């Protein structure tokens, strides 16, 4: 009980002392004539206001930055979407431009030929890797018949082997059962270009005394009754000799068969055609020749 009384007395004395100091401060002025108590109170409240203003300003800046970042992010997403759309449009325009160039090349080729032709589009490719064929979007209703030559601005493509009323099967020149009468443009040496089933052709039946060089251009001779004379077949890529004869002359085709989209079908048969080399290959070569696929 005595302890409580002493504690209360101490707190009371402290309060009286603080009050006394406050009263004294209230009556004491600073050098500028401002009461000291007022100056001290103002200083304390000013610091409180400074801290509050700093906190509020920081919060406002953070909030403003957040919304600015959200706006920038939204703008970036919109710009990315626009860029993606522009890229798609550029690809479409590039594809249309390439298609226009291809069609223009076909038109130029068609106008330069002295034979009747009709344009056709490639709508499919053979599923078998052994037989190299494609499907055209025109058939007998458009005047197509078996053994009609198919060409492109780059050179010889192949021949029609199975026309139907609205579509036709095209045998590519690189098919292992395909052949064409050929002549080396520079030396006029003749032979037969045959398909290998791969991306190269082989030129057979060339005289061992013929003048043949790597890089020579090979064109159609017109003796097979299918391909008109003078169309580009390809370029000699390699030459092998054995026992004084040519054991292998490989020809790189002029046509990129993997990129074919549009072709021309020759409706006019070659003048002076004598025979189809497809039949000759079965008699001249030891390997068996199955029917064209």
PyMOL commands that set and color helices and strands:
alter all, ss='L'
color gray80, all
select helices_A, chain A and resi 2-27+36-112+140-142+257-259+277-284
alter helices_A, ss='H'
color red, helices_A
select strands_A, chain A and resi 117-125+133-136+149-152+155-163+168-172+179-184+190-195+200-204+217-220+232-242+245-253+262-266
alter strands_A, ss='S'
color yellow, strands_A
deselect
rebuild
show_as cartoon
